[in-house]
Amino acid sequence: MKHILSILSVLLLSACANMVPSQSPEWRQDGAHDFGATRLAFSSDMRVLASGGFQGEVSLWALPDGRAITRYRAHTGTVRGLFFDGPDRLISAGEDGRLMLWRTRDWQALVERTVPVVSSLAGEQGSAMIITGHEDGTVRLWSRDGLRPVTQRKLDSPVLSVALDRSLKGSAQRYAVSTEKGVVLVLDNQLQTIKQLDAGGRNALSLRFSPDGRTLAAGTWFKLVEWDLGSAQRKIIDTEHHGAIIAIDYSPDGQRLISLGRHTDANLRLVNSNSGQVQRRLAAHGLCGWYVRYSPDGRYIASASEDESIRLYDVSKPYRPQWQQE
């Protein structure tokens, strides 16, 4: 039995590994978070990368060298949302049912809100609102300044992902939400439905608006989906992923999409957002992926995984893929 378990472990690990030449990370932090790294956020000035972990801790890393700055147990449950609200302010959300605003130089909690278990959070430093999705099917809007509750809406199944349209500012903001019943909605700033999009029977595991706000993309099992938000026309993009695509992000110019696999592979694929053609294969994590984000300047891609590591890839460098050795 012990021999059989060992074989199964090897098979599971190799299922998440790259089987093709790929680009190595600029740096990697192994053991960054015990039991897995779950969320990432770049500061707008590109000086810091924040990472959240399975056990609720948040770490800050200096860019570009990856030096550890500080670490704090921000939550008692897994970190499910993270973004910078300024050079020394960080908003986080977790499975412990807390939405927090931190001052990171001393980890003082400036604001704390108690909510149902958070599954997803989206916000931007320049936006007026942030949006949270919850396992009880609730979607909530909060003012970014002070995290004051604005409005909420109850959907008929747990929320998988939420997204914020970064092209719109002030009161004209727009949001997207997906649920476990395959529903994908575009919402206004009162959380009323603008459009319901046809996901073709797929669950949208991750959502992201293009930088110009014209397109909404989703990661699903095996495929990427893009909707033209003017016509609601759907485009299905084949991928090299062998399972669930747990996280996606657009490059700042909107020309590329990065995707990260979770079940059966932890591959990272950078594709042309129009054609779906693979432009770069980035070295896979050793275990299932959790999160991926582009840096604000478009130079870096950061990824997080159940293998407890976070990685930073420099996509401004010439692409010279190599066989990886762990």
N, C-alpha and C positions, 0 to 999 in steps of 0.2 A: 504493500500500500504506500509506504514512504517513497519507493521508487516511482510509482505512478504519479504521486503528487508532485514530485520533482519535475517529471516530464511535463505535467500540465502547467506548472509555473513557468518553465522555459517557453512553452508554446504561447502562453498569455503575454509574456514579456516580448517575445519576438513579434507578436501580432501588432504591438504598438511601435515597433522599430522601423526605421527607414530601410527599404530594400533596394534603394537606388542611390547613386551619388547625390550629395546635397551640400549646401553651404553650412559651414560650421558657425556657431555663435561667436560674437565678438568677445563676450564673456558669459559665464554661467555661474550661478550660485547654487551649488548642491547643498541639500539640507537647509534650504532657506526657511521652510515651514514643515514641521513634523506632520506627517500624514497627508500632506499636500498643500500646494499653493493654489488659491482659488480666484483671486482678483488682482488687477494691476491698474495703476494710474500714473501718467506722466504729469509732472508740473509744467505749467505753460512756459516757464523760462528754460525748460530742458535741463535743469540742474539736479532734479531728484526723480527717482522712480519709487513709487510706493507699491508694496505687495501685501496682500491679505492672505491669511491661512485658514486651514481647516479647523484649528483649535481657537480661532478668534484673534490671533495676534496680528499686528500690522507692523511692517518693517519699512524703513526708508533707506534708500541706496543712492550714493552719489553717482552722478553721470559726468563723464562717460566711463569711468574706471570701475564702477561697481562696488566701491568701498562702502561698508556698512556704516550708517550714520546713527540710527537709533531703532529701538524695537519696543513695542508696548502691547500688553494684552487688552486690546480695545473692546473685545466682545467675549462672551462666554460660549458662543456658538460660532459656527463657520461664517466667515466674512463673505457676503453676497453682493456688496456694492461698495465702490470706492472711487472718489475723485477729488482733486484739489480744488479748493475754493479760494485760492490765493497762495502766496509763497509759504505761509506758515499756518494755513488752515486746510483741514482735510475733513471731508464728509464720508462717513462709513455706515454700512447697514449690515445686519447679521441675522443668523437664525435664532439668536436669543431674543428677537423681537425688539431691537433697539435701533433707532436712527440717530446718529451722533454727529455733532460738529466739534472737531478737536482743534486746539492750538498745539501744533506739533513740537514746538521747542521745549515744552514742559508737559505735554500730553494732558493739558487741562481740558475737561469737557465743558465747552461753552454752551452747548444746547444738547438736551437729551429728550427724545420722544419715544414713547412706548407704543409699539404697533404689532399687528400680527406678523408671523414669520415672513421675512422678506425673501423673495426669490430673485428679484432683479431690481436694479436702480440705474437711472440715467440722468445725467446733468452735465452742464458745462459752466465754466467759470463766468462767462458773460451772459448766461441765460437768467431770466427772471424766476423760473420755476425749475424744480426737479420732479421726477416721477418715480414712484415705487410700485412694483407689482408684488403680490403676496400669495402665499400658498392657499389662503382661504378664498381666492378669486377676486379680491379687492384690488383696485387700482387707485392710487392716491396722488394728488398734486400737493406740493409744498412750495412755499416761497423759498428761494435760495437764501435770501437774507433772513436769518433767524429760524429757518425751518418751521415756519408757521403753516398749519394745515389750511388748505385752500378749498379743495373739494375732493370727493371720492365717488367711485362707482363700483358696484358689485357685479361681477360677471359670473357665468354659470359653471366655471371650472377653474382649477388652479392656474395662475399666471406663470408662463414659461419665461417670457422676455418682455422688456419694455425698451423703447428707444425715443430719443428726442431729436427733432429736426434742427440741426445746428445752423441751418441757413437763415432761420427766422429769429428775430429778436423781439423783446418786449412782449406785449399782449397778443401778438400774432403767432405765438408758438403752436407747434403741432407735434403730436406724439403718435407712437404705434405700440400695440400690445398684441401678444399672442397667448393662446391658452392651450391646455392639454386636450381640448376637443377640436383642435385644428382651426380655430378661429383666429383671423388676423384682422385687426381693426386699425384704421387711422382716426385719431381723435383730435378735437379742438381743445382750447384752453379751459373748457368746462367739462371735458371728458365726454362730450357728445360725439356720436359717430359721424365722421365725414364720409368715410368709405369703408365697406367691408370687402376685403380682397380674397380672391379665390386661391387657396393654397393647394388645390388639387389633392385634397385628402391627406396632406402632409402636416405634421406638427412643426411649426417654426421654432426651433430650439434657441435661436439667437437672431436678433433683428438689428439693423443698422441703416439709417438714412445716408444717402450719398451727400457729400459736402454741399452740393448745389440744391439739395432738397427735391430733385426731380425723380429720384428712384428710391425705393425701399428694397433692401436685400435681406434674405433669410438663409440661415444654415439649417438644413433638414437632414434626414438620413440619406447619405450618399450624394445628394444634390445641393447645389445652390439655386435659389429662386430670386429673381428680380422682378419688381413690378414698376412699370411706368406709372407714376402717380397722376399724370394728366389723363391717360386713357384707361388706367387700371389693367392694361395688358400685361400678362404674365409671361416671363421667359424662364425656362428651365436650363440650368447649366450643368452638364456632366462634370464630375470631378474624379480625382484619383483616390478619394477617401473610400474606405471599405466599411464605414459605419456612420455613426452620428457625427455631424459637424456641430460642435458645441459652441464655437465662438468665431465671429467674423469681424472684420473692420475694413473700411475704405482707406486708401491713401489720401492725404490731404487734397491732392488734385483730382481725386475721384476716378483716376484711370486704372487703379489696381484694387483687387480685393485679396486680403489675407484670410485664410481659413485654417482652423485647427480641429483635428479629429479627437473624438473621445472613445467611443466603443470600437474595439478591434484595431484601431490605429490612433497614434498620436502624431500624425504627420502634419506638417505645416506647408501649405501650398499658396504661393503668390501667383495670381492669375490676372489676365487682362479682364477688366470688369465688363467689357462689351462682348468679347469673343469667348471668354472662358479659357483661353490658351494659357498653359502654364508658363510663367516667366522665370520663377525660381522655386526650387525645392529646398526648404530649410531643414536642418537636421532634426529628426523626430525626438520627442521625449521618450524616456524608457517606460513610462506608464501613461495611462489615459490623460488627455489634455483637459484643461479647465478654462483657460482664458487667453486672449491675444489682443494686443493693441498696437496701433501705429503711433509713433511719436508725433507731436504737433508739427515738427519741421519736416516730417517724411523721411528722415534719415534712418531711423531705427524701427524695428519690430520687437516687441517684448512678448514673451509667452510664459505661461504658468501651467503646472501639471501636478498630477498625483504622485509623480516621482520625487516630490518635495523640492524641485528646483525651479528657479526662474532663469530665463535666458534672454540675452539681448543680441539681436542680429543687425549688422550694419548693411543695409541694402543700397547704400550709396557706393559701395565698393564693387569692383568688377565681379561678375558672377563666375566663380571657378569651383564647381561642385566636386566633392571628393567622397570616396567611401569613408563612412564614419566608423570609428572604433571607440566603444564605450569603455 
